[in-house]
Protein backbone atom coordinates (compact mmCIF):
# COMPACT_ATOMS: atom_id res chain seq x y z
CA UNK A 1 0.00 0.00 0.00
CA UNK A 2 1.40 3.35 -0.98
CA UNK A 3 1.03 5.79 1.89
CA UNK A 4 1.79 8.86 -0.22
CA UNK A 5 -1.20 8.34 -2.49
CA UNK A 6 -2.29 11.75 -3.83
CA UNK A 7 -5.83 12.74 -2.99
CA UNK A 8 -8.20 14.32 -5.43
CA UNK A 9 -8.30 18.10 -5.24
CA UNK A 10 -11.22 19.46 -3.23
CA UNK A 11 -12.87 20.69 -6.42
CA UNK A 12 -13.07 17.12 -7.80
CA UNK A 13 -14.27 15.44 -4.62
CA UNK A 14 -17.97 14.89 -4.22
CA UNK A 15 -19.82 14.89 -0.95
CA UNK A 16 -21.34 11.42 -0.50
CA UNK A 17 -24.56 12.91 0.83
CA UNK A 18 -24.98 14.95 -2.34
CA UNK A 19 -27.63 13.52 -4.64
CA UNK A 20 -27.30 13.63 -8.42
CA UNK A 21 -29.37 16.13 -10.35
CA UNK A 22 -32.85 15.07 -11.50
CA UNK A 23 -31.90 14.66 -15.13
CA UNK A 24 -28.98 12.46 -14.08
CA UNK A 25 -31.34 10.31 -12.02
CA UNK A 26 -33.69 10.01 -14.98
CA UNK A 27 -30.83 8.93 -17.24
CA UNK A 28 -29.68 6.36 -14.66
CA UNK A 29 -33.25 5.02 -14.35
CA UNK A 30 -33.64 4.74 -18.11
CA UNK A 31 -30.27 2.99 -18.49
CA UNK A 32 -30.98 0.49 -15.69
CA UNK A 33 -34.43 -0.29 -17.13
CA UNK A 34 -32.99 -0.79 -20.62
CA UNK A 35 -30.28 -3.10 -19.29
CA UNK A 36 -32.88 -5.07 -17.34
CA UNK A 37 -35.01 -5.56 -20.44
CA UNK A 38 -31.94 -6.62 -22.42
CA UNK A 39 -30.83 -9.20 -19.88
CA UNK A 40 -34.39 -10.48 -19.59
CA UNK A 41 -34.56 -10.93 -23.36
CA UNK A 42 -31.22 -12.75 -23.26
CA UNK A 43 -32.57 -15.12 -20.60
CA UNK A 44 -30.44 -13.93 -17.66
CA UNK A 45 -33.11 -13.55 -14.98
CA UNK A 46 -30.67 -12.80 -12.15
CA UNK A 47 -29.00 -9.88 -13.93
CA UNK A 48 -32.38 -8.63 -15.13
CA UNK A 49 -33.72 -8.56 -11.56
CA UNK A 50 -30.62 -6.70 -10.39
CA UNK A 51 -31.15 -3.95 -12.95
CA UNK A 52 -34.92 -3.83 -12.31
CA UNK A 53 -34.11 -3.21 -8.65
CA UNK A 54 -31.69 -0.44 -9.59
CA UNK A 55 -34.31 1.15 -11.85
CA UNK A 56 -36.83 0.97 -9.01
CA UNK A 57 -34.33 2.63 -6.67
CA UNK A 58 -33.79 5.53 -9.09
CA UNK A 59 -37.55 5.85 -9.66
CA UNK A 60 -38.06 6.16 -5.91
CA UNK A 61 -35.38 8.85 -5.73
CA UNK A 62 -37.06 10.72 -8.57
CA UNK A 63 -40.46 10.47 -6.90
CA UNK A 64 -39.01 11.65 -3.61
CA UNK A 65 -37.46 14.64 -5.31
CA UNK A 66 -40.89 15.91 -6.40
CA UNK A 67 -42.61 15.39 -3.04
CA UNK A 68 -43.02 18.08 -0.42
CA UNK A 69 -40.20 18.38 2.12
CA UNK A 70 -41.03 16.64 5.38
CA UNK A 71 -43.53 14.21 3.88
CA UNK A 72 -42.82 10.51 3.64
CA UNK A 73 -42.98 8.80 0.26
CA UNK A 74 -44.36 5.27 0.56
Buried (B, 14 or more C-beta within 10 A) or exposed (E): EEEEEEEEEEEEEEEEEEEEEEEEBBEBBEBBBEBBBEBBEEEBEEBBEBBBEBBBBBBEBBEEEEEEEEEEEE
